[in-house]
Amino acid sequence: MDLVLDILDEYAFDKVYAQLVPASAFASSLNSTILASTSAGLNSTLNLPFITSGSASSAWSHLVSYLPHPPLPEDLLLSPTHTSIPLTSAWPRDYIPRQIISLSVVTMVGIYLLYFVFATLSYFYIFNHEMMKHPRFLKNQVRQEIMCSVKAFPGMMALTMPWFMGEVRGYSKMYASIDEYGWPYFFLSIFLYLVFTDYGIYWIHRWEHHPICYRWLHKPHHKWIIPTPFASHAFHPLDGYAQSLPYHVFIFIFPFHRVLYLFLFVIINFWTILIHDSDMITDHPLETIVNGPAHHTLHHMFFTVNYGQVLLHLGRPYGRIIPTTCQGA
């Protein structure tokens, strides 16, 4: 998220915050206080009328002046008039409240766009609509899946916010230049990312099927026995957050290129939508390696198999794989 925030700050958010939380509102407020003190002293001596520059401030600037903010630069405080203060925000890019608000807006807009655009495309052009004739397909299921997802997004965003803040505050091991670690590590890190995250999700997913937490945590997602792409994010908020944890934890343990991280994070969300399209196409070259839509559809049907996100190999030692050729097992 640090890369996204850097780009949006440069081309949009700096201007937005300069309008919404202008430094001039605070500088004018301080200058008004100083002027009021000076005028009050002169007034008591010379019996002059008391007039402050704040009387000319806009209602918005007056309201904004009550917001918390970090110390203003000295050159702004010493500006003689309101008009001489440059158009800049009292909330700089590294101010935590601004970062939280910006990340919240970016995350919510981004996930809603990704979900509705790509789930809709998958639903109309990839999803096997014949599966809707299955007796376990619920009445108004698509609407229920969408409502569940929409309700879950704010909670998942709030739970994930500390990880996003850790990224933008510089606590992760993400790097910007490939020269820092070289091309060999760049490609090795893709393999590490895939294995680490898939292994983590496999065991989180299996834990969520434990009787202790399945009913209240993961069962809402298994309401969709025959899922559609709109079921991809139809989770209990804590369930969706838990299964995203390996992706966030990885960059605080292993160095990872920031552009590559953003790219793979988006791809994983696409994949999450794709494996819920109930496509039962089989006999393809990657069928025994990749946990594709057919495998995940069988997971929704049988509950205790095919737990992986991308790879199948993790379930083999535990007998937790149903091949797509055994759909009636």
Backbone hydrogen bonds, N-H to C=O, Kabsch-Sander energy under -0.5 kcal/mol:
donor,donor_aa,acceptor,acceptor_aa,energy
5,L,1,M,-2.6
6,D,2,D,-2.2
7,I,3,L,-2.1
8,L,4,V,-2.5
9,D,5,L,-2.6
10,E,6,D,-1.9
11,Y,7,I,-2.1
12,A,8,L,-2.3
13,F,8,L,-3.0
14,D,9,D,-1.7
16,V,12,A,-2.1
17,Y,13,F,-3.1
18,A,14,D,-1.6
19,Q,15,K,-1.4
20,L,16,V,-2.5
21,V,17,Y,-2.9
23,A,88,T,-3.0
25,A,22,P,-1.1
26,F,22,P,-0.7
26,F,23,A,-0.6
27,A,23,A,-2.6
28,S,24,S,-2.8
29,S,25,A,-1.3
30,L,26,F,-2.4
31,N,27,A,-2.9
32,S,28,S,-2.5
33,T,29,S,-1.9
34,I,30,L,-2.5
35,L,31,N,-3.0
36,A,32,S,-2.7
37,S,33,T,-2.2
38,T,34,I,-2.4
39,S,35,L,-3.4
40,A,36,A,-2.6
41,G,37,S,-1.7
42,L,38,T,-2.4
43,N,39,S,-3.2
44,S,40,A,-1.9
45,T,41,G,-1.1
46,L,42,L,-4.1
47,N,43,N,-1.9
51,I,49,P,-0.7
55,S,52,T,-1.3
56,A,53,S,-1.6
57,S,54,G,-1.6
62,H,58,S,-2.1
63,L,59,A,-2.2
64,V,60,W,-3.1
65,S,61,S,-1.8
66,Y,63,L,-1.4
67,L,64,V,-2.5
76,L,73,P,-0.9
77,L,73,P,-1.7
78,L,74,E,-1.8
79,S,76,L,-1.2
84,S,81,T,-0.6
85,I,82,H,-1.2
88,T,86,P,-1.3
90,A,21,V,-2.7
91,W,21,V,-0.5
95,Y,92,P,-1.9
99,Q,95,Y,-2.2
100,I,96,I,-2.7
101,I,97,P,-2.3
102,S,98,R,-2.8
103,L,99,Q,-2.8
104,S,100,I,-2.2
105,V,101,I,-2.3
106,V,102,S,-2.8
107,T,103,L,-2.8
108,M,104,S,-2.4
109,V,105,V,-2.6
110,G,106,V,-2.6
111,I,107,T,-2.8
112,Y,108,M,-2.1
113,L,109,V,-2.3
114,L,110,G,-2.8
115,Y,111,I,-2.6
116,F,112,Y,-2.6
117,V,113,L,-2.6
118,F,114,L,-1.9
119,A,114,L,-0.6
119,A,115,Y,-2.0
120,T,116,F,-1.2
121,L,117,V,-2.0
122,S,118,F,-2.4
123,Y,119,A,-2.4
124,F,120,T,-2.2
125,Y,121,L,-2.3
126,I,122,S,-2.2
127,F,122,S,-3.5
128,N,277,D,-1.4
129,H,127,F,-1.1
131,M,128,N,-1.8
132,M,129,H,-1.3
133,K,130,E,-1.7
134,H,131,M,-1.5
137,F,134,H,-2.0
141,Q,138,L,-1.4
144,Q,140,N,-2.0
145,E,141,Q,-2.9
146,I,142,V,-2.3
147,M,143,R,-2.5
148,C,144,Q,-2.4
149,S,145,E,-2.2
150,V,146,I,-2.8
151,K,147,M,-2.0
152,A,148,C,-1.4
153,F,149,S,-1.9
155,G,151,K,-0.6
156,M,152,A,-2.5
157,M,153,F,-2.6
158,A,154,P,-2.4
159,L,155,G,-2.2
160,T,156,M,-1.7
161,M,157,M,-1.3
163,W,160,T,-1.1
164,F,160,T,-1.7
165,M,161,M,-2.9
166,G,162,P,-2.0
167,E,163,W,-1.7
168,V,164,F,-2.3
169,R,165,M,-2.1
170,G,167,E,-1.5
171,Y,166,G,-2.7
172,S,166,G,-0.7
173,K,251,I,-3.7
175,Y,256,F,-1.7
180,E,177,S,-1.6
181,Y,178,I,-1.1
182,G,178,I,-3.3
185,Y,181,Y,-0.6
186,F,182,G,-1.5
187,F,183,W,-2.1
188,L,184,P,-2.2
189,S,185,Y,-3.0
190,I,186,F,-0.8
191,F,187,F,-1.2
192,L,188,L,-2.4
193,Y,189,S,-2.6
194,L,190,I,-2.4
195,V,191,F,-2.5
196,F,192,L,-2.9
197,T,193,Y,-2.4
198,D,194,L,-2.0
199,Y,195,V,-2.4
200,G,196,F,-2.3
201,I,197,T,-2.7
202,Y,198,D,-2.3
203,W,199,Y,-1.8
204,I,200,G,-2.2
205,H,201,I,-3.0
206,R,202,Y,-2.2
207,W,203,W,-2.3
208,E,204,I,-2.0
209,H,205,H,-0.7
209,H,206,R,-1.0
210,H,207,W,-1.8
213,C,210,H,-1.4
214,Y,210,H,-2.6
217,L,213,C,-2.4
218,H,213,C,-0.7
218,H,214,Y,-0.8
219,K,214,Y,-2.9
221,H,218,H,-1.2
222,H,218,H,-1.2
223,K,220,P,-0.6
224,W,221,H,-1.0
225,I,223,K,-1.3
231,A,228,T,-2.5
232,S,229,P,-1.4
234,A,231,A,-1.3
235,F,233,H,-1.9
236,H,217,L,-0.5
239,D,236,H,-0.7
240,G,236,H,-2.3
241,Y,237,P,-2.2
242,A,238,L,-2.5
243,Q,239,D,-2.2
244,S,240,G,-0.7
244,S,241,Y,-0.9
245,L,241,Y,-0.9
245,L,242,A,-0.8
247,Y,244,S,-0.9
248,H,244,S,-1.2
248,H,245,L,-0.6
249,V,245,L,-2.9
250,F,246,P,-2.0
251,I,247,Y,-0.6
252,F,249,V,-1.8
253,I,250,F,-1.8
254,F,250,F,-2.9
256,F,173,K,-1.1
258,R,175,Y,-2.5
261,Y,257,H,-2.5
262,L,258,R,-1.9
263,F,259,V,-2.5
264,L,260,L,-2.7
265,F,261,Y,-2.3
266,V,262,L,-1.9
267,I,263,F,-2.3
268,I,264,L,-2.5
269,N,265,F,-1.4
270,F,266,V,-2.1
271,W,267,I,-2.8
272,T,268,I,-2.3
273,I,269,N,-1.6
274,L,270,F,-2.7
275,I,271,W,-2.6
276,H,273,I,-1.3
277,D,274,L,-1.6
280,M,278,S,-0.7
287,E,284,H,-1.9
289,I,286,L,-1.7
290,V,286,L,-2.9
291,N,310,V,-3.3
292,G,290,V,-1.7
296,H,292,G,-2.4
297,T,293,P,-2.4
298,L,294,A,-1.8
299,H,295,H,-1.6
300,H,296,H,-1.9
301,M,297,T,-1.4
302,F,298,L,-2.9
303,F,299,H,-2.6
304,T,302,F,-1.8
306,N,320,R,-2.8
312,L,289,I,-2.3
315,G,312,L,-1.5
316,R,312,L,-0.5
316,R,313,H,-0.8
318,Y,315,G,-0.9
319,G,316,R,-1.6
320,R,315,G,-2.7
326,C,323,P,-2.0
327,Q,324,T,-0.5
329,A,326,C,-2.1
